[in-house]
């Protein structure tokens, strides 16, 4: 059995995270403009992305479990490292690249979300609402 389903799930996760990052960038602009209607619409889009990412991650987990079971390694950690020990050099390289790309997108999202949190906090301070 190949790691094709795992690769497909990782590619989809990267695409979703890139799109989510674009939303986070838009959110920064919206927060700076204090556009409450746009924030509401954006939050709806974010929820859709979160749901899609969660669903795709569950697909990835299933694909990894099926791959490990098909390769006789049930009970092993369901990680990319474990999978790459069972794949050929080409698939191993693709999996490593995808893992790095996903980590990069998640790091960008975390950084952008931190900035957005700071903007929200500053806005709340400006209008006199303290953070709990």
DSSP file (Angstrom, degrees, kcal/mol; ACC not computed):
  #  RESIDUE AA STRUCTURE BP1 BP2  ACC     N-H-->O    O-->H-N    N-H-->O    O-->H-N    TCO  KAPPA ALPHA  PHI   PSI    X-CA   Y-CA   Z-CA
    1    1 A X              0   0    0      0, 0.0     2,-0.1     0, 0.0     0, 0.0   0.000 360.0 360.0 360.0 137.3    0.0    0.0    0.0
    2    2 A X        -     0   0    0      1,-0.1     3,-0.4    85,-0.1     4,-0.1  -0.411 360.0-118.5 -92.2 172.2    1.2    3.5   -0.9
    3    3 A X  S  > S+     0   0    0      1,-0.2     4,-2.8    -2,-0.1     3,-0.3   0.108  74.5 121.4 -94.6  20.5    1.0    6.6    1.1
    4    4 A X  H  > S+     0   0    0      1,-0.2     4,-2.7     2,-0.2    -1,-0.2   0.875  73.3  49.2 -54.5 -44.3   -1.1    8.3   -1.6
    5    5 A X  H  > S+     0   0    0     -3,-0.4     4,-2.1     2,-0.2    -1,-0.2   0.873 112.1  48.9 -65.9 -36.2   -4.1    9.0    0.8
    6    6 A X  H  > S+     0   0    0     -3,-0.3     4,-2.6     2,-0.2    -2,-0.2   0.933 111.7  48.9 -66.8 -45.7   -1.8   10.5    3.4
    7    7 A X  H  X S+     0   0    0     -4,-2.8     4,-2.6     1,-0.2    -2,-0.2   0.919 111.0  50.6 -59.9 -44.5   -0.1   12.7    0.8
    8    8 A X  H  X S+     0   0    0     -4,-2.7     4,-2.1    -5,-0.2    -1,-0.2   0.901 110.8  48.7 -61.1 -41.9   -3.5   13.8   -0.5
    9    9 A X  H  X S+     0   0    0     -4,-2.1     4,-2.5     2,-0.2    -2,-0.2   0.906 111.6  49.0 -65.1 -42.1   -4.7   14.7    3.0
   10   10 A X  H  X S+     0   0    0     -4,-2.6     4,-2.5     2,-0.2    -2,-0.2   0.909 110.3  50.8 -64.7 -41.8   -1.5   16.6    3.8
   11   11 A X  H  X S+     0   0    0     -4,-2.6     4,-2.2     1,-0.2    -1,-0.2   0.909 111.8  47.9 -61.5 -41.5   -1.8   18.6    0.5
   12   12 A X  H  X S+     0   0    0     -4,-2.1     4,-2.6     2,-0.2    -2,-0.2   0.902 110.4  51.7 -65.9 -41.4   -5.4   19.4    1.4
   13   13 A X  H  X S+     0   0    0     -4,-2.5     4,-2.5     2,-0.2    -2,-0.2   0.905 109.9  49.5 -61.4 -41.8   -4.4   20.5    4.9
   14   14 A X  H  X S+     0   0    0     -4,-2.5     4,-2.5     2,-0.2    -2,-0.2   0.931 111.1  49.3 -62.9 -45.4   -1.7   22.8    3.5
   15   15 A X  H  X S+     0   0    0     -4,-2.2     4,-2.1     1,-0.2    -2,-0.2   0.919 112.6  47.8 -60.5 -44.5   -4.2   24.3    1.0
   16   16 A X  H  X S+     0   0    0     -4,-2.6     4,-2.5     1,-0.2    -1,-0.2   0.897 112.0  49.3 -63.9 -41.1   -6.7   24.9    3.8
   17   17 A X  H  X S+     0   0    0     -4,-2.5     4,-2.5     2,-0.2    -2,-0.2   0.880 109.2  52.2 -68.1 -37.1   -4.1   26.4    6.1
   18   18 A X  H  X S+     0   0    0     -4,-2.5     4,-1.8     2,-0.2    -1,-0.2   0.930 112.2  46.1 -62.0 -43.7   -2.9   28.8    3.3
   19   19 A X  H  X S+     0   0    0     -4,-2.1     4,-1.9     2,-0.2    -2,-0.2   0.901 111.7  51.4 -64.1 -41.4   -6.5   29.9    2.8
   20   20 A X  H  X S+     0   0    0     -4,-2.5     4,-2.1     1,-0.2    -2,-0.2   0.875 107.1  54.3 -63.4 -37.9   -6.9   30.3    6.6
   21   21 A X  H  X S+     0   0    0     -4,-2.5     4,-2.1     2,-0.2    -1,-0.2   0.883 105.1  53.4 -63.1 -38.5   -3.8   32.4    6.7
   22   22 A X  H  X S+     0   0    0     -4,-1.8     4,-2.4     1,-0.2    -1,-0.2   0.897 107.8  50.9 -63.1 -39.5   -5.3   34.7    4.0
   23   23 A X  H  X S+     0   0    0     -4,-1.9     4,-2.7     2,-0.2    -2,-0.2   0.909 108.2  52.3 -62.0 -41.5   -8.3   35.1    6.2
   24   24 A X  H  X S+     0   0    0     -4,-2.1     4,-1.7     2,-0.2    -2,-0.2   0.874 109.0  49.8 -63.8 -37.2   -6.0   36.0    9.2
   25   25 A X  H  X S+     0   0    0     -4,-2.1     4,-1.6     2,-0.2    -1,-0.2   0.928 112.1  47.3 -66.1 -45.0   -4.3   38.6    7.0
   26   26 A X  H  X S+     0   0    0     -4,-2.4     4,-2.5     1,-0.2    -2,-0.2   0.883 107.7  57.8 -60.8 -38.0   -7.7   40.0    6.0
   27   27 A X  H  X S+     0   0    0     -4,-2.7     4,-3.0     1,-0.2     5,-0.2   0.892 101.6  55.0 -61.2 -40.0   -8.8   39.9    9.7
   28   28 A X  H  X S+     0   0    0     -4,-1.7     4,-2.3     1,-0.2    -1,-0.2   0.938 110.5  45.1 -58.2 -47.4   -5.8   42.2   10.6
   29   29 A X  H  X S+     0   0    0     -4,-1.6     4,-1.8     1,-0.2    -2,-0.2   0.899 113.7  49.8 -63.5 -41.0   -7.0   44.8    8.1
   30   30 A X  H  X>S+     0   0    0     -4,-2.5     5,-1.8     2,-0.2     4,-0.9   0.901 110.3  50.0 -66.1 -41.4  -10.6   44.5    9.2
   31   31 A X  H ><5S+     0   0    0     -4,-3.0     3,-0.5     1,-0.2    -1,-0.2   0.906 110.0  50.7 -63.6 -41.3   -9.6   44.9   12.9
   32   32 A X  H 3<5S+     0   0    0     -4,-2.3    -1,-0.2     1,-0.2    -2,-0.2   0.859 113.3  45.7 -64.0 -34.4   -7.5   48.0   12.0
   33   33 A X  H 3<5S-     0   0    0     -4,-1.8    -1,-0.2    -5,-0.2    -2,-0.2   0.583 103.9-134.6 -83.5 -10.3  -10.5   49.4   10.2
   34   34 A X  T <<5 +     0   0    0     -4,-0.9     2,-1.1    -3,-0.5    -3,-0.2   0.892  42.6 165.3  56.8  43.2  -12.8   48.5   13.1
   35   35 A X     >< -     0   0    0     -5,-1.8     4,-2.1     1,-0.2    -1,-0.2  -0.755  15.3-177.3 -93.7  93.5  -15.4   47.1   10.6
   36   36 A X  H  > S+     0   0    0     -2,-1.1     4,-2.1     1,-0.2    -1,-0.2   0.838  79.7  53.5 -65.5 -34.7  -17.7   45.0   12.8
   37   37 A X  H  > S+     0   0    0      1,-0.2     4,-2.0     2,-0.2    -1,-0.2   0.922 110.8  46.7 -65.3 -42.4  -19.9   43.8    9.9
   38   38 A X  H  > S+     0   0    0      1,-0.2     4,-2.6     2,-0.2    -2,-0.2   0.863 109.2  55.1 -67.2 -35.5  -16.8   42.5    8.1
   39   39 A X  H  X S+     0   0    0     -4,-2.1     4,-2.7     2,-0.2    -1,-0.2   0.927 107.0  50.7 -62.2 -43.9  -15.5   40.9   11.3
   40   40 A X  H  X S+     0   0    0     -4,-2.1     4,-1.5     1,-0.2    -2,-0.2   0.935 112.5  45.7 -59.8 -47.5  -18.8   39.0   11.6
   41   41 A X  H  X S+     0   0    0     -4,-2.0     4,-1.8     1,-0.2    -1,-0.2   0.897 112.9  50.8 -62.5 -40.5  -18.6   37.7    8.1
   42   42 A X  H  X S+     0   0    0     -4,-2.6     4,-2.7     1,-0.2    -1,-0.2   0.890 105.1  56.0 -66.3 -39.0  -15.0   36.8    8.5
   43   43 A X  H  X S+     0   0    0     -4,-2.7     4,-2.2     1,-0.2    -1,-0.2   0.868 105.6  52.6 -61.3 -35.9  -15.7   34.8   11.7
   44   44 A X  H  X S+     0   0    0     -4,-1.5     4,-1.8     2,-0.2    -1,-0.2   0.923 110.1  47.9 -64.3 -43.9  -18.2   32.7    9.8
   45   45 A X  H  X S+     0   0    0     -4,-1.8     4,-2.2     1,-0.2    -2,-0.2   0.896 109.7  53.3 -62.7 -40.3  -15.6   32.0    7.1
   46   46 A X  H  X S+     0   0    0     -4,-2.7     4,-2.8     1,-0.2    -1,-0.2   0.915 106.5  52.1 -61.3 -42.6  -13.1   31.1    9.9
   47   47 A X  H  X S+     0   0    0     -4,-2.2     4,-2.3     1,-0.2    -1,-0.2   0.894 108.6  50.9 -61.6 -39.4  -15.5   28.6   11.4
   48   48 A X  H  X S+     0   0    0     -4,-1.8     4,-2.4     2,-0.2    -1,-0.2   0.908 111.6  48.0 -63.3 -41.6  -16.0   26.9    8.0
   49   49 A X  H  X S+     0   0    0     -4,-2.2     4,-2.9     2,-0.2     5,-0.2   0.918 109.9  51.6 -64.8 -43.4  -12.2   26.7    7.7
   50   50 A X  H  X S+     0   0    0     -4,-2.8     4,-2.5     1,-0.2    -2,-0.2   0.918 111.3  47.8 -60.2 -43.3  -11.8   25.3   11.2
   51   51 A X  H  X S+     0   0    0     -4,-2.3     4,-2.5     2,-0.2    -1,-0.2   0.923 113.2  47.6 -63.5 -44.3  -14.5   22.6   10.4
   52   52 A X  H  X S+     0   0    0     -4,-2.4     4,-2.5     2,-0.2    -2,-0.2   0.896 112.6  48.9 -64.9 -40.4  -12.8   21.7    7.1
   53   53 A X  H  X S+     0   0    0     -4,-2.9     4,-2.5     2,-0.2    -2,-0.2   0.924 111.9  49.1 -65.1 -43.9   -9.4   21.5    8.7
   54   54 A X  H  X S+     0   0    0     -4,-2.5     4,-1.9    -5,-0.2    -2,-0.2   0.922 113.1  46.8 -60.9 -44.9  -10.7   19.3   11.5
   55   55 A X  H  X S+     0   0    0     -4,-2.5     4,-1.9     1,-0.2    -2,-0.2   0.909 113.3  48.4 -64.5 -43.0  -12.4   17.0    9.0
   56   56 A X  H  X S+     0   0    0     -4,-2.5     4,-2.3     1,-0.2    -1,-0.2   0.867 108.8  53.7 -67.0 -36.1   -9.4   16.8    6.8
   57   57 A X  H  X S+     0   0    0     -4,-2.5     4,-2.5     2,-0.2    -1,-0.2   0.878 107.1  51.4 -66.4 -36.4   -7.1   16.0    9.8
   58   58 A X  H  X S+     0   0    0     -4,-1.9     4,-2.4     2,-0.2    -2,-0.2   0.893 109.1  51.1 -65.1 -38.6   -9.4   13.2   10.8
   59   59 A X  H  X S+     0   0    0     -4,-1.9     4,-2.6     2,-0.2    -2,-0.2   0.907 109.8  50.3 -61.9 -41.9   -9.1   11.9    7.2
   60   60 A X  H  X S+     0   0    0     -4,-2.3     4,-2.5     2,-0.2    -2,-0.2   0.922 109.6  50.4 -62.4 -44.4   -5.3   12.1    7.5
   61   61 A X  H  X S+     0   0    0     -4,-2.5     4,-2.6     1,-0.2    -2,-0.2   0.922 111.7  47.8 -60.4 -44.3   -5.4   10.2   10.8
   62   62 A X  H  X S+     0   0    0     -4,-2.4     4,-2.9     1,-0.2     5,-0.2   0.913 110.9  51.6 -61.8 -42.5   -7.6    7.4    9.2
   63   63 A X  H  X S+     0   0    0     -4,-2.6     4,-2.4     2,-0.2    -2,-0.2   0.901 111.2  47.4 -62.4 -40.9   -5.2    7.3    6.2
   64   64 A X  H  X S+     0   0    0     -4,-2.5     4,-2.9     2,-0.2     5,-0.2   0.936 112.6  48.6 -65.4 -46.2   -2.2    6.9    8.5
   65   65 A X  H  X S+     0   0    0     -4,-2.6     4,-2.5     1,-0.2    -2,-0.2   0.919 113.5  47.0 -60.4 -43.6   -3.9    4.2   10.5
   66   66 A X  H  X S+     0   0    0     -4,-2.9     4,-2.6     2,-0.2    -1,-0.2   0.904 112.6  50.2 -64.5 -41.1   -5.0    2.3    7.4
   67   67 A X  H  X S+     0   0    0     -4,-2.4     4,-1.3    -5,-0.2    -2,-0.2   0.935 112.6  45.9 -61.9 -47.1   -1.4    2.6    6.0
   68   68 A X  H  <>S+     0   0    0     -4,-2.9     5,-3.1     1,-0.2     6,-0.2   0.904 113.4  49.5 -64.7 -40.7    0.2    1.3    9.1
   69   69 A X  H ><5S+     0   0    0     -4,-2.5     3,-1.6    -5,-0.2     5,-0.2   0.917 109.9  51.2 -63.5 -43.0   -2.3   -1.5    9.4
   70   70 A X  H 3<5S+     0   0    0     -4,-2.6    -1,-0.2     1,-0.3    -2,-0.2   0.758 111.6  48.5 -66.4 -24.0   -1.7   -2.5    5.8
   71   71 A X  T 3<5S-     0   0    0     -4,-1.3    -1,-0.3    -5,-0.2    -2,-0.2   0.223 118.2-110.6-101.8  14.1    2.0   -2.5    6.4
   72   72 A X  T < 5S+     0   0    0     -3,-1.6    -3,-0.2     1,-0.1    -2,-0.1   0.770  85.1 115.8  69.9  28.1    1.7   -4.7    9.6
   73   73 A X    > < +     0   0    0     -5,-3.1     3,-1.8    -6,-0.1    -4,-0.2  -0.176  32.6 158.0-122.9  41.7    2.7   -1.9   12.0
   74   74 A X  T 3   +     0   0    0      1,-0.2     3,-0.1    -5,-0.2    -9,-0.0  -0.405  67.1  32.4 -62.2 139.9   -0.5   -1.5   14.1
   75   75 A X  T 3  S+     0   0    0      1,-0.4    -1,-0.2    -2,-0.1     2,-0.1   0.263  88.9 122.5  94.0 -11.5    0.3    0.0   17.4
   76   76 A X  S <  S-     0   0    0     -3,-1.8    -1,-0.4     1,-0.1    -8,-0.1  -0.463  80.3 -81.1 -76.0 156.3    3.1    2.1   16.2
   77   77 A X        -     0   0    0      1,-0.1     2,-2.1    -2,-0.1     5,-0.1  -0.361  40.5-126.3 -57.7 132.7    2.9    5.9   16.7
   78   78 A X        +     0   0    0      4,-0.1     2,-0.3    -3,-0.1    -1,-0.1  -0.518  64.3 129.5 -82.6  74.1    0.7    7.4   13.9
   79   79 A X  S  > S-     0   0    0     -2,-2.1     4,-2.1   -15,-0.1     5,-0.1  -0.829  73.4-113.8-126.5 162.9    3.3    9.9   12.8
   80   80 A X  H  > S+     0   0    0     -2,-0.3     4,-3.0     1,-0.2     5,-0.2   0.881 117.5  58.3 -61.7 -37.7    4.9   11.0    9.5
   81   81 A X  H  > S+     0   0    0      1,-0.2     4,-1.2     2,-0.2    -1,-0.2   0.929 106.4  47.0 -58.7 -46.0    8.2    9.6   10.8
   82   82 A X  H  4 S+     0   0    0      1,-0.2     4,-0.4     2,-0.2     3,-0.3   0.908 113.5  49.2 -62.3 -41.6    6.7    6.1   11.3
   83   83 A X  H >< S+     0   0    0     -4,-2.1     3,-2.0     1,-0.2     4,-0.4   0.921 106.7  54.9 -64.3 -44.0    5.1    6.3    7.8
   84   84 A X  H >< S+     0   0    0     -4,-3.0     3,-0.5     1,-0.3    -1,-0.2   0.749  98.3  63.4 -66.4 -21.5    8.4    7.4    6.1
   85   85 A X  T 3< S+     0   0    0     -4,-1.2    -1,-0.3    -3,-0.3    -2,-0.2   0.695 109.1  42.1 -70.5 -16.3   10.1    4.4    7.6
   86   86 A X  T <  S+     0   0    0     -3,-2.0     2,-0.2    -4,-0.4    -1,-0.2   0.392 103.2  80.7-110.7   0.4    7.8    2.2    5.5
   87   87 A X  S <  S-     0   0    0     -3,-0.5   -85,-0.1    -4,-0.4     2,-0.0  -0.647  80.4-102.8-107.7 164.9    7.8    4.2    2.2
   88   88 A X     >  -     0   0    0     -2,-0.2     4,-2.6     1,-0.1     5,-0.2  -0.226  44.9 -93.5 -74.9 172.5   10.2    4.3   -0.7
   89   89 A X  H  > S+     0   0    0      1,-0.2     4,-2.2     2,-0.2     5,-0.2   0.854 122.7  51.0 -59.9 -37.8   12.6    7.2   -1.2
   90   90 A X  H  > S+     0   0    0      2,-0.2     4,-2.2     1,-0.2    -1,-0.2   0.950 114.3  42.0 -66.9 -48.8   10.3    9.2   -3.5
   91   91 A X  H  > S+     0   0    0      1,-0.2     4,-2.9     2,-0.2     5,-0.2   0.884 112.7  55.4 -65.3 -37.7    7.3    9.1   -1.1
   92   92 A X  H  X S+     0   0    0     -4,-2.6     4,-2.4     1,-0.2    -1,-0.2   0.928 108.7  47.5 -59.6 -45.5    9.5    9.7    1.9
   93   93 A X  H  X S+     0   0    0     -4,-2.2     4,-2.3     2,-0.2    -2,-0.2   0.913 112.8  48.4 -63.5 -43.4   10.8   12.9    0.2
   94   94 A X  H  X S+     0   0    0     -4,-2.2     4,-2.7     2,-0.2     5,-0.2   0.928 111.9  49.5 -62.6 -45.5    7.3   14.1   -0.7
   95   95 A X  H  X S+     0   0    0     -4,-2.9     4,-2.5     1,-0.2    -2,-0.2   0.898 111.0  49.2 -61.5 -41.5    6.0   13.4    2.9
   96   96 A X  H  X S+     0   0    0     -4,-2.4     4,-2.3    -5,-0.2    -1,-0.2   0.910 112.0  48.7 -65.0 -41.7    8.9   15.3    4.4
   97   97 A X  H  X S+     0   0    0     -4,-2.3     4,-2.4     2,-0.2    -2,-0.2   0.922 112.9  47.5 -62.7 -44.5    8.4   18.2    2.1
   98   98 A X  H  X S+     0   0    0     -4,-2.7     4,-2.6     2,-0.2     5,-0.2   0.894 110.3  52.2 -65.3 -40.0    4.6   18.3    2.9
   99   99 A X  H  X S+     0   0    0     -4,-2.5     4,-2.5    -5,-0.2    -1,-0.2   0.933 111.4  46.9 -60.7 -45.8    5.3   18.0    6.6
  100  100 A X  H  X S+     0   0    0     -4,-2.3     4,-2.2     1,-0.2    -2,-0.2   0.901 112.4  49.9 -63.4 -41.3    7.7   21.0    6.5
  101  101 A X  H  X S+     0   0    0     -4,-2.4     4,-2.2     2,-0.2    -1,-0.2   0.897 111.6  48.2 -65.1 -40.4    5.2   23.0    4.4
  102  102 A X  H  X S+     0   0    0     -4,-2.6     4,-2.5     2,-0.2     5,-0.2   0.917 110.8  50.4 -66.8 -43.1    2.4   22.3    6.8
  103  103 A X  H  X S+     0   0    0     -4,-2.5     4,-2.3     1,-0.2    -2,-0.2   0.906 110.5  51.3 -60.0 -41.3    4.5   23.2    9.9
  104  104 A X  H  X S+     0   0    0     -4,-2.2     4,-2.3     2,-0.2    -2,-0.2   0.918 110.6  47.4 -62.8 -44.9    5.4   26.5    8.1
  105  105 A X  H  X S+     0   0    0     -4,-2.2     4,-2.3     1,-0.2    -2,-0.2   0.896 112.1  49.7 -64.7 -40.5    1.8   27.3    7.4
  106  106 A X  H  X S+     0   0    0     -4,-2.5     4,-2.5     2,-0.2    -1,-0.2   0.902 110.4  50.7 -65.5 -40.3    0.7   26.6   11.0
  107  107 A X  H  X S+     0   0    0     -4,-2.3     4,-2.3    -5,-0.2    -2,-0.2   0.912 110.4  49.3 -64.0 -42.3    3.6   28.7   12.3
  108  108 A X  H  X S+     0   0    0     -4,-2.3     4,-2.6     2,-0.2     5,-0.2   0.917 111.8  49.0 -61.3 -43.3    2.5   31.6   10.1
  109  109 A X  H  X S+     0   0    0     -4,-2.3     4,-2.8     1,-0.2     5,-0.2   0.910 110.1  50.7 -63.8 -42.6   -1.0   31.3   11.2
  110  110 A X  H  X S+     0   0    0     -4,-2.5     4,-1.8     2,-0.2    -1,-0.2   0.914 111.9  47.7 -61.7 -42.9    0.0   31.2   14.9
  111  111 A X  H  X S+     0   0    0     -4,-2.3     4,-1.9     2,-0.2    -2,-0.2   0.930 113.5  46.7 -64.4 -46.1    2.1   34.4   14.4
  112  112 A X  H  X S+     0   0    0     -4,-2.6     4,-2.5     1,-0.2    -2,-0.2   0.893 111.0  52.2 -64.7 -40.3   -0.7   36.2   12.6
  113  113 A X  H  X S+     0   0    0     -4,-2.8     4,-2.4     1,-0.2    -1,-0.2   0.862 106.5  54.3 -65.0 -34.6   -3.3   35.1   15.2
  114  114 A X  H  X S+     0   0    0     -4,-1.8     4,-2.0    -5,-0.2    -1,-0.2   0.917 109.0  48.2 -62.5 -43.6   -1.0   36.5   17.9
  115  115 A X  H  X S+     0   0    0     -4,-1.9     4,-2.2     1,-0.2    -2,-0.2   0.922 111.2  50.1 -62.0 -45.0   -0.9   39.8   16.1
  116  116 A X  H  X S+     0   0    0     -4,-2.5     4,-2.4     1,-0.2    -2,-0.2   0.886 107.8  53.7 -63.1 -38.6   -4.7   39.8   15.8
  117  117 A X  H  X S+     0   0    0     -4,-2.4     4,-2.6     1,-0.2    -1,-0.2   0.911 107.9  50.8 -61.0 -41.5   -5.1   39.1   19.5
  118  118 A X  H  X S+     0   0    0     -4,-2.0     4,-2.7     2,-0.2    -2,-0.2   0.906 109.5  50.5 -62.6 -41.6   -2.9   42.1   20.3
  119  119 A X  H  X S+     0   0    0     -4,-2.2     4,-2.3     2,-0.2    -2,-0.2   0.908 111.5  48.0 -62.8 -42.1   -5.0   44.3   18.1
  120  120 A X  H  X S+     0   0    0     -4,-2.4     4,-2.5     2,-0.2    -2,-0.2   0.931 112.0  49.4 -63.9 -44.9   -8.2   43.1   19.8
  121  121 A X  H  X S+     0   0    0     -4,-2.6     4,-2.4     1,-0.2    -2,-0.2   0.917 111.1  49.1 -60.9 -44.8   -6.6   43.6   23.2
  122  122 A X  H  X S+     0   0    0     -4,-2.7     4,-2.3     1,-0.2    -1,-0.2   0.892 110.7  50.9 -63.0 -39.3   -5.5   47.1   22.3
  123  123 A X  H  X S+     0   0    0     -4,-2.3     4,-1.8     2,-0.2    -2,-0.2   0.913 110.3  49.1 -63.4 -42.7   -9.0   47.9   20.9
  124  124 A X  H  <>S+     0   0    0     -4,-2.5     5,-3.1     1,-0.2     4,-0.5   0.895 111.2  49.5 -64.6 -39.6  -10.6   46.7   24.1
  125  125 A X  H ><5S+     0   0    0     -4,-2.4     3,-0.9     3,-0.2    -1,-0.2   0.907 107.6  55.7 -63.4 -40.9   -8.2   48.8   26.2
  126  126 A X  H 3<5S+     0   0    0     -4,-2.3    -1,-0.2     1,-0.3    -2,-0.2   0.877 111.5  42.1 -60.9 -38.9   -9.0   51.8   24.0
  127  127 A X  T 3<5S-     0   0    0     -4,-1.8    -1,-0.3     2,-0.1    -2,-0.2   0.449 122.2-105.9 -91.8   1.7  -12.7   51.5   24.7
  128  128 A X  T < 5S+     0   0    0     -3,-0.9     2,-0.6    -4,-0.5    -3,-0.2   0.687  73.9 134.1  90.6  19.1  -12.1   50.8   28.4
  129  129 A X      < -     0   0    0     -5,-3.1    -1,-0.3    -6,-0.2     2,-0.2  -0.904  45.2-143.3-102.3 123.3  -12.8   47.1   28.6
  130  130 A X        -     0   0    0     -2,-0.6     2,-0.3     1,-0.1    -5,-0.0  -0.535  16.8-112.8 -86.4 153.9  -10.2   45.1   30.6
  131  131 A X              0   0    0     -2,-0.2    -1,-0.1     1,-0.1   -10,-0.0  -0.634 360.0 360.0 -83.9 137.8   -9.1   41.7   29.7
  132  132 A X              0   0    0     -2,-0.3    -1,-0.1     0, 0.0    -2,-0.0   0.428 360.0 360.0 -91.8 360.0  -10.0   38.9   32.1
